[in-house]
């Protein structure tokens, strides 16, 4: 069988080329500055590596995070009709509405930290009323049932990727936080991980929103059927079209554009990491721009991080999604930048440094 996405060379060429951020001079300057702050060498631990990374992304010794946007990409999944989630599909639009009225966890956390929150309707099955914080990027009223056919047509996938790129290109600021909402999307993420990493579906598919053992066994059986049906899909975009979701495809575009523009990309949990994994398989230097906020309690998120050689900042046993972990970790990034900008050096503070 030929690839259902029928991706052409011209389409692949339209994917932006993400360059290597490695700048030996800037890296050495950042390292020197951090090493000569008024503290023992390396005493601020990972805060120092975050500061170094953000300085490298923004290309400056004085990094400052400006006008950050938390973006929640929402869509429904046809695969949910196969009983792969503990919740009905209506929860997708209901939770988007809850976010817009300020009642969701991500709403609370973004208010606390002064983050702009935008909800992106990539493919919610129900029509949503207009709202200042809702961006209509609907490609279709949900993806197709991946156990029966490809989740997206080639046109739908490319439209979603293009929409994600355009959306980010129009945002002010230099940082985005990734979030998502979509009943069934942990299944899509598990399928992407399984195919891209070569791991079994038992390793990649967990309880998601909290399934009982019997329901989890059914979920894994369905997902194995999806993998078998789309056995010919082995390239990243073929996998995305066959087994992904509209919100994941839109996030892939958003990640590529943010990386191209050298924005700081704060990644949330399992589903957002799946989008980053696809983007990184297309353009590996994407990962230089990504800060992984937390390791989700979702069973396979650790495997997802391993596949990208990434290490999360926090481990809070969270599995909510929405971008909640990204928002929770945000103050750490701000603190890291302030350390570089504001903390005195031994010389400026006239404090004696190490004798060796």
Beta strands, then each sheet from edge to edge (+ up, - down):
strand 1: 69-75
strand 2: 116-123
strand 3: 134-136
strand 4: 175-181
strand 5: 264-267
strand 6: 290-292
sheet 1: 3+ 2+ 1+ 4+ 5+ 6+
end
